[in-house]
Amino acid sequence: MAISNALETNKQKTTENSSREWLLGSYDTRNRGTSNSLFLDSSGNNNHATMSGVTNSSWLADGALKFNGINSLITTPISQNIFNNPNGGTVEIILDFGSREDLRGVAGDGNKGDFSLLFMQCYGNVVESGFVSRPRIIITQSSALVNGYAHYSFTYDRNMSRFYTDAVLKGSRSDNNLTILNNPILIGAGALTNPNCFSNGKMKLFNIYNKALTQQEITNNYNHFVNEKLL
């Protein structure tokens, strides 16, 4: 099948839900392409990402990408300042994090400066998501993590930040009119790209939206992914 046809087919699989019009980038391992350096964007927006530290052995039998916890990383061309737009933004992932010790940061901007994105970094029995520094972080308990593959989402609507596990709200905080830094969203590392902040989890899908999805939209996505056998 030609790449364009494959992308269109998988675009339909990935985005047949109420949030598809807001999708900026979709990194779906079912349609990643054949390269270990380029990850095709399934959203139809041509926001293809680059990969580093990824080899043939990084791809598992179930199709997931296994991050090595050392240097494997996906760099998207999409800036985290999408969260600055009036509709806010959302990142979501289908992930098997392995263990809390392996959850060192699922996504971020590699900067660790104030107003930089941090999505799912684990410290002991808590999970942090939000915009560094810590006063702007959602802290959730380890119960927010699910063994095996699960659907995790973080939204910011210019007023509130929210974190969901399998479409269930697990944490929120008031964050009014933050000005988010203009750095690309990285997948596989948190707010600082050093050996202590690289993820060691297994990813099937990572989506970026230029809207803070509602809980109903997140629920629709979750149900869609269950039907697609991604969970």
N, C-alpha and C positions, 0 to 999 in steps of 0.2 A: 504493500500500500504506500502511495506517495506520502511524503511528510505532511503536505498541506491537508490531504484527506484524513490522515491519522490524527492531526491536530483538531480538525473539525469534529471528527467522531468523538474524541475524548473530551473536547469542549462541551459537547452535549451531555456526556456522562457526568462531567464534573460540576456542571452549572445548571442542571435542570431543577432549579429551586428558585424561590422568590428573591434571592439576593444576587442573582447572576448579573443584573445590569450594573452592579456596583463593583464587580470583580475586576481588579487591576492586573493581578498576576496569580497563576495557579501552577504550582510545581507538584505534579502528580507523577509518582514513580511508574504508573502504568504507561505513561507516554513521555518519558524523559528524553527519548532519543537514544542514540547508540554511542555517544561520546562520554568519556569520563571527565571532560572539561567543560561541556556545555549542557545545561539543563533546559529543555524546551518549555516554554510557557504555554499551557493549555487553555488560557483564557481567550485567546484570539487577539491579544493586544501586542504580541511580539516582544514582551518583556522577558526575553530569554536570560537566564542567569548563568554565571560562570561557577565552576566547581574547582576546588583544590583539595589535595589530600585524599582523593577518591580513586579507587582502583577497581578492577573487575571483581575482586573478592568483597568489595563493599556492598554489592547488591545481593540480597538474600533470596532464598527460594520462594518466599512469599511476595517477592517484588519490592520489599522495603529497602531503603538506604540505611545502612548501619554506619553511623558516625563513629570515628575511632577514638574520640576523647583526647586527641593530641593535636591534630592539625587539619582534619577534614572540615570543609566549610563551603557553603553556597552563598555567593554574593549576588543579590538581585540588583537590577538597575532602578528599583523603586525606592524613593527617598522616604525615610520615616516621617518627613514633614507632611505626608498625607494626613496625619492626625491634626494638622493645623486647619484643614479645610472646614467650612461651616458644618458639614455633616459628620465630621470626625473620621474615624477609621477603625478597622478590625483586622486582626491577624488570627488565623486558626490553623491548627495542626492535628493530624492523626498520628499519634506517637505511642510507642512502647518505650518508656523511659528507662527500663531495666531496674535500677535501684535508685534510692534517693542520692546515694553517693555519686551516681552517674549523671544526675540531672544538674548540670553546672551552668545551664543557660541555653535555652532552646533557640532564642533569637535575640538580636540586639543590633547595635550599630558599631560595636568595636571601640567605642569612645570612652564610655564611663563618665562623661561629663554631665552636668545638670541638664535636664530635659532631653536625655537620650533614652531610647527605648530599651527596656529590659523585659523579656518575656520568659517566665518560668526559670528562675534560678533558685536552687535549693540550698538552704542553710539548716542543717540538722533536721528538725521536724516542721519547718515552715517553708513555704514556697513564696517567692517574691515575683511580682509582675508590676510593671508601671513605668514611670519615668524617673530615672536616677536624678537626685539623690534620695535617700531613704524616706524623708518625709513625704515623698510622692509615690511610695511603693504600696501596692496592695499586698498584705501579708495574709496568707491562708495556711491552714494547718495541713499536715500530711494527708488528712482524709480527702483533700482535694485531688490527690493522685490515685490513679486506678491501676491495678495490676493488669498487664497486657495492653493491647491497643485501646486508646481512648481518644475522644475528641475534646481538645482544649481550645478555648477562645479567649481573647482579650479585646475589649472594646473601649474606645474613648470618644465621647460625644461633645467635647468642649466644656462639659460640666462635671461628668462623672466617669471614672474608670471602673470597669467591671471585669471579673474573671469567672469563666464558666468551665465546668467539667461535665461532659456529656449533656450539655444544654441546661445544667443546673447551676444557678448562681452560687459561687463559693466565696466571693469577696468583692467589696466595692469601697470606693472612697471618693470624696468630693475633690475635684481638680479643675478649678475654673480657669479657662482661657490660658492654658499653658502655651508657650512658644517652643515647639519641638525643633531640635536641631536638624539641619539639612544634610544627613548622612544616609548612605544606602542601608537598607535592611539586610542583615546577614542572618542566615539560617545555619544553626549548628554551633553557635557561640553566643554568649551573653553580652554584657556591657564592656567586656575587656577581652581581647583575643590573646590570652596567654594560656599556658597549659592548665590553669585552674578553672578556666571558664569555657572550655570546649565540651560540648555534649557528647555522651557516649550512648545515646538512644537510637531507636529504629524509627524512621519516618516513612509514612506512605504518602502524605499529602501536606502541602502548606499553601494556604490561600491568603491573599492580601486584598482588602476591600477599601474603597475610599468613602466609606460610610460606617458609622457605629451601628452595627446590626442590632435589631431588637431581639428580645429573648425569643419571640415567636419565629423570627427569621433564623436564629441559631438553632432552634428546635427543628425547623424544617430542614436545615442543612444536616443536622445530626441524623434525622430519620432517613434522609436521602442517602447518606453514606452507609447507614446500616443496610439499606436495600441494595446498595452497590457492593456489599460484602467487604467493605473496607474496615469494618469494625466487627 
